């Protein structure tokens, strides 16, 4: 997934041999997810699906099918603001495996690529565990929720191993259970959405929940004096250009928090906040004023979950 991970467990009663076995199992779980959903590995399940130029059903693992099903749910909830078939546009704007293009897409290019984008162009068959393209050139990018899914898979592994307290972090997406080694909630933070060395914007206790953040402050480049964000709005085919610097979401599942944070980052400070508040999602939006100063808006659900921490 092109990132780092860290897993902390409260090791009371766990011997070194068991901890070593847990380390190996965690690494194996993450390697499994990466090997199936990476857009950077040509042999991955997702890469082979993207190369397929056919409308025949494509067999996939239970992992990959589950992520596509989560993606469809969030697409429906957000009116298509979240859409994993945005991959051709991600590539065209220089954020895919091929890197920066020789020329950036013009209006004609964007309209041509948009014809290949749309989550309804994928047909999922849960019984047969297949995905079918309704248009042969459709391609998917799962990077907006694969990390969250990987976090959840590690959480399931630790639960099955009867580990009662842990903190999992994969590329900034986290999930916590139980209590820290100090006996209180795990302390987590939301990064201040500014360039330069990482700085803390908010800190609070996290227990039995996941936290994911999407923002425009790390993966971007400058073009003609403007900021080109890696977050592409699939509805218009262009990078987002509003003032929302980051969106953070709390949810029991990290895969949902991951996808919802991306969707809110696409929707922007007004539309995104309204949708999150109306649906009872626990979200913190950090916006950027024209002069560069930051402001926060949090939904009632986010306030309620963090008020005592």
C-alpha positions as CSV (number, residue, x, y, z in Angstrom):
1,X,0.0,0.0,0.0
2,X,3.0,2.2,-0.2
3,X,2.9,3.2,3.5
4,X,3.9,2.2,7.0
5,X,2.0,0.4,9.8
6,X,2.2,0.1,13.5
7,X,0.3,-2.3,15.9
8,X,0.4,-1.9,19.6
9,X,-1.0,-4.5,22.0
10,X,-1.2,-4.6,25.7
11,X,1.1,-7.5,26.2
12,X,0.3,-8.5,29.8
13,X,0.1,-12.2,29.9
14,X,1.5,-12.6,26.4
15,X,4.9,-14.3,26.1
16,X,7.5,-13.4,23.5
17,X,6.8,-16.5,21.4
18,X,3.2,-15.5,21.1
19,X,4.0,-11.9,20.4
20,X,6.4,-13.1,17.6
21,X,3.6,-15.2,16.2
22,X,1.2,-12.2,16.3
23,X,3.8,-10.0,14.5
24,X,4.1,-12.6,11.7
25,X,0.3,-13.0,11.4
26,X,-0.3,-9.2,11.3
27,X,2.4,-8.9,8.5
28,X,0.8,-11.8,6.6
29,X,-2.7,-10.2,6.9
30,X,-1.4,-6.8,5.5
31,X,0.5,-8.6,2.7
32,X,-2.6,-10.5,1.7
33,X,-4.7,-7.3,1.4
34,X,-1.9,-5.4,-0.4
35,X,-1.3,-8.3,-2.8
36,X,-5.0,-8.3,-3.8
37,X,-5.8,-4.6,-4.0
38,X,-2.6,-2.8,-4.9
39,X,-2.7,-0.6,-8.0
40,X,1.1,-0.6,-7.9
41,X,1.6,-4.4,-8.1
42,X,0.9,-5.6,-11.7
43,X,0.2,-9.1,-10.5
44,X,-2.4,-8.0,-7.9
45,X,-6.0,-9.1,-8.2
46,X,-7.1,-5.5,-8.8
47,X,-4.4,-4.8,-11.4
48,X,-5.5,-7.9,-13.4
49,X,-9.1,-6.8,-13.1
50,X,-8.2,-3.4,-14.4
51,X,-6.3,-4.8,-17.4
52,X,-9.3,-6.9,-18.4
53,X,-11.0,-5.6,-21.5
54,X,-14.1,-7.7,-21.2
55,X,-17.6,-7.7,-19.7
56,X,-17.2,-11.3,-18.6
57,X,-17.5,-12.0,-14.8
58,X,-14.1,-11.8,-13.1
59,X,-13.5,-14.1,-10.1
60,X,-12.2,-12.3,-7.0
61,X,-11.3,-13.2,-3.4
62,X,-13.7,-12.6,-0.6
63,X,-11.5,-9.7,0.5
64,X,-11.7,-7.8,-2.8
65,X,-15.4,-8.5,-3.1
66,X,-16.0,-7.2,0.4
67,X,-14.1,-3.9,-0.4
68,X,-16.1,-3.4,-3.6
69,X,-19.3,-4.0,-1.6
70,X,-18.3,-1.4,1.0
71,X,-17.4,1.0,-1.9
72,X,-20.8,0.6,-3.5
73,X,-22.6,1.3,-0.2
74,X,-20.6,4.6,0.3
75,X,-21.2,5.6,-3.3
76,X,-24.9,5.2,-2.8
77,X,-24.9,7.1,0.5
78,X,-22.9,10.0,-1.0
79,X,-24.6,10.4,-4.4
80,X,-21.5,9.2,-6.3
81,X,-19.0,11.6,-4.6
82,X,-17.2,8.4,-3.6
83,X,-16.5,6.2,-6.6
84,X,-13.7,3.7,-7.0
85,X,-14.0,3.7,-10.8
86,X,-12.4,7.1,-10.7
87,X,-9.1,5.4,-11.5
88,X,-8.7,6.6,-15.1
89,X,-9.0,10.2,-13.9
90,X,-6.6,9.6,-11.0
91,X,-4.1,8.4,-13.6
92,X,-4.8,11.2,-16.0
93,X,-4.1,13.8,-13.3
94,X,-0.8,12.2,-12.4
95,X,-1.6,10.4,-9.1
96,X,-1.6,6.8,-10.4
97,X,1.2,4.3,-10.8
98,X,2.6,5.9,-14.0
99,X,3.2,9.3,-12.2
100,X,3.0,12.7,-13.9
101,X,1.7,12.7,-17.5
102,X,3.4,14.5,-20.3
103,X,0.3,16.6,-20.6
104,X,-2.7,17.1,-18.4
105,X,-6.2,16.4,-19.5
106,X,-8.2,19.1,-21.3
107,X,-12.0,19.3,-21.4
108,X,-12.2,16.8,-24.2
109,X,-10.0,14.3,-22.4
110,X,-12.0,14.7,-19.2
111,X,-15.3,14.1,-20.9
112,X,-13.9,11.0,-22.6
113,X,-12.6,9.6,-19.4
114,X,-15.7,10.4,-17.5
115,X,-17.6,8.0,-19.8
116,X,-15.5,5.2,-18.1
117,X,-16.4,6.4,-14.6
118,X,-19.4,5.4,-12.6
119,X,-19.9,2.8,-9.8
120,X,-23.1,1.6,-11.5
121,X,-20.9,0.2,-14.3
122,X,-19.8,-2.6,-12.0
123,X,-22.0,-5.6,-11.2
124,X,-21.2,-7.6,-8.1
125,X,-22.2,-11.2,-7.6
126,X,-21.8,-12.2,-3.9
127,X,-22.8,-15.8,-4.5
128,X,-20.3,-16.4,-7.3
129,X,-17.7,-14.0,-5.9
130,X,-17.3,-12.1,-9.2
131,X,-17.2,-8.6,-10.5
132,X,-18.4,-7.8,-14.0
133,X,-17.7,-4.6,-15.9
134,X,-20.6,-3.3,-17.9
135,X,-18.1,-1.3,-20.0
136,X,-14.8,-3.1,-20.8
137,X,-12.6,0.0,-20.1
138,X,-13.8,0.6,-16.5
139,X,-10.9,0.5,-14.0
140,X,-11.0,0.8,-10.2
141,X,-8.7,2.4,-7.5
142,X,-9.3,1.0,-4.0
143,X,-6.7,3.2,-2.3
144,X,-9.5,5.3,-0.5
145,X,-10.6,2.3,1.5
146,X,-8.2,-0.6,1.2
147,X,-6.0,0.8,4.1
148,X,-9.1,1.0,6.3
149,X,-10.1,-2.6,5.3
150,X,-6.6,-3.7,6.2
151,X,-6.9,-2.2,9.6
152,X,-10.2,-4.0,10.1
153,X,-8.7,-7.3,9.0
154,X,-5.9,-6.9,11.6
155,X,-8.5,-6.1,14.2
156,X,-10.4,-9.3,13.3
157,X,-7.2,-11.3,13.6
158,X,-6.4,-9.9,17.1
159,X,-10.0,-10.5,18.2
160,X,-9.7,-14.1,17.1
161,X,-6.4,-14.3,19.0
162,X,-8.2,-13.0,22.1
163,X,-6.2,-9.9,22.3
164,X,-8.4,-7.5,24.3
165,X,-6.6,-4.2,23.9
166,X,-4.8,-2.8,20.9
167,X,-4.2,0.2,18.6
168,X,-3.7,-0.5,14.9
169,X,-2.5,2.2,12.5
170,X,-2.0,1.8,8.7
171,X,-1.0,4.8,6.8
172,X,-2.7,7.1,9.3
173,X,-6.0,5.2,9.6
174,X,-6.4,3.8,13.1
175,X,-8.7,1.5,15.1
176,X,-8.5,1.0,18.9
177,X,-10.0,-1.5,21.3
178,X,-10.0,-1.7,25.0
179,X,-7.5,0.3,27.1
180,X,-4.0,1.4,26.6
181,X,-1.1,0.2,28.8
182,X,-1.9,3.1,31.1
183,X,-5.4,1.8,31.7
184,X,-7.2,4.7,29.9
185,X,-8.4,5.2,26.3
186,X,-5.8,5.1,23.5
187,X,-4.6,8.6,22.7
188,X,-4.9,9.5,19.0
189,X,-4.4,12.7,17.1
190,X,-5.6,14.4,13.9
191,X,-2.8,16.1,12.0
192,X,-2.9,19.8,11.3
193,X,-3.5,20.1,7.5
194,X,-0.4,22.1,6.6
195,X,2.7,21.4,4.6
196,X,6.0,20.8,6.5
197,X,6.7,18.7,9.5
198,X,3.6,17.0,11.0
199,X,1.8,19.0,13.7
200,X,-1.1,18.1,15.9
201,X,-4.5,19.7,15.4
202,X,-6.7,17.7,17.8
203,X,-6.1,14.9,20.3
204,X,-8.6,12.7,22.1
205,X,-9.1,9.2,23.5
206,X,-10.2,6.4,21.2
207,X,-11.8,3.2,22.4
208,X,-13.7,0.6,20.3
209,X,-13.8,2.9,17.3
210,X,-11.8,3.7,14.1
211,X,-10.6,7.0,12.9
212,X,-9.7,7.9,9.3
213,X,-8.6,11.2,7.7
214,X,-8.5,12.4,4.1
215,X,-6.9,15.7,3.2
216,X,-5.2,17.8,0.5
217,X,-2.1,18.7,2.3
218,X,0.3,15.8,1.6
219,X,-0.3,14.4,-1.8
220,X,-0.5,17.4,-4.2
221,X,1.5,19.5,-6.6
222,X,1.6,23.0,-7.9
223,X,0.5,23.9,-11.4
224,X,0.3,27.5,-12.8
225,X,0.3,28.8,-9.3
226,X,-2.6,26.6,-8.1
227,X,-2.8,23.5,-5.9
228,X,-3.7,20.2,-7.7
229,X,-5.0,17.8,-5.1
230,X,-4.9,14.0,-5.4
231,X,-8.6,14.0,-4.4
232,X,-10.5,13.8,-7.7
233,X,-14.2,14.6,-7.8
234,X,-15.6,11.8,-10.0
235,X,-18.7,13.8,-10.7
236,X,-16.8,16.5,-12.7
237,X,-13.5,14.7,-13.4
238,X,-11.3,17.3,-11.8
239,X,-9.3,17.7,-8.6
240,X,-11.3,19.3,-5.8
241,X,-10.8,23.1,-5.6
242,X,-12.7,24.1,-2.5
243,X,-11.4,25.2,0.9
244,X,-11.8,21.9,2.8
245,X,-8.3,20.9,3.9
246,X,-9.1,17.7,5.7
247,X,-12.0,15.5,6.8
248,X,-11.8,13.0,9.7
249,X,-14.5,10.4,10.5
250,X,-15.1,8.1,13.5
251,X,-16.9,4.8,12.8
252,X,-16.9,1.3,14.3
253,X,-15.4,0.1,11.0
254,X,-12.2,1.6,9.6
255,X,-13.1,0.8,6.0
256,X,-16.2,2.9,6.3
257,X,-14.4,5.7,8.1
258,X,-11.8,5.7,5.4
259,X,-14.3,5.9,2.5
260,X,-16.5,8.4,4.2
261,X,-13.6,10.7,4.9
262,X,-12.7,10.7,1.3
263,X,-16.3,11.3,0.2
264,X,-16.5,14.3,2.6
265,X,-13.2,15.7,1.2
266,X,-14.7,15.5,-2.3
267,X,-18.0,17.1,-1.2
268,X,-16.4,20.1,0.5
269,X,-17.0,22.2,3.6
270,X,-20.7,22.9,3.1
271,X,-22.1,20.0,1.2
272,X,-19.9,17.5,3.1
273,X,-20.8,18.9,6.5
274,X,-24.5,18.9,5.8
275,X,-24.5,15.3,4.6
276,X,-22.5,14.1,7.6
277,X,-24.7,16.0,10.1
278,X,-27.9,14.7,8.4
279,X,-26.7,11.1,8.5
280,X,-25.4,11.3,12.1
281,X,-21.8,10.6,11.0
282,X,-19.1,11.6,13.5
283,X,-17.0,14.0,11.4
284,X,-14.5,16.8,11.9
285,X,-13.9,19.1,8.9
286,X,-10.9,21.5,8.9
287,X,-11.2,24.2,6.4
288,X,-8.8,26.7,5.0
289,X,-9.7,30.4,4.8
290,X,-8.5,32.6,1.8
291,X,-5.7,34.0,4.0
292,X,-4.5,30.4,4.9
293,X,-5.9,30.3,8.5
294,X,-7.7,27.1,9.5
295,X,-11.1,26.6,11.0
296,X,-13.0,23.6,12.4
297,X,-16.5,22.3,12.1
298,X,-17.6,19.1,13.9
299,X,-20.9,17.3,13.7
300,X,-22.9,16.6,16.9
301,X,-21.9,12.9,16.7
302,X,-18.2,13.8,16.6
303,X,-18.6,16.1,19.6
304,X,-20.5,13.4,21.6
305,X,-17.8,10.8,21.0
306,X,-14.9,13.0,21.9
307,X,-16.4,15.3,24.5
308,X,-15.1,13.3,27.5
309,X,-11.6,12.7,26.1
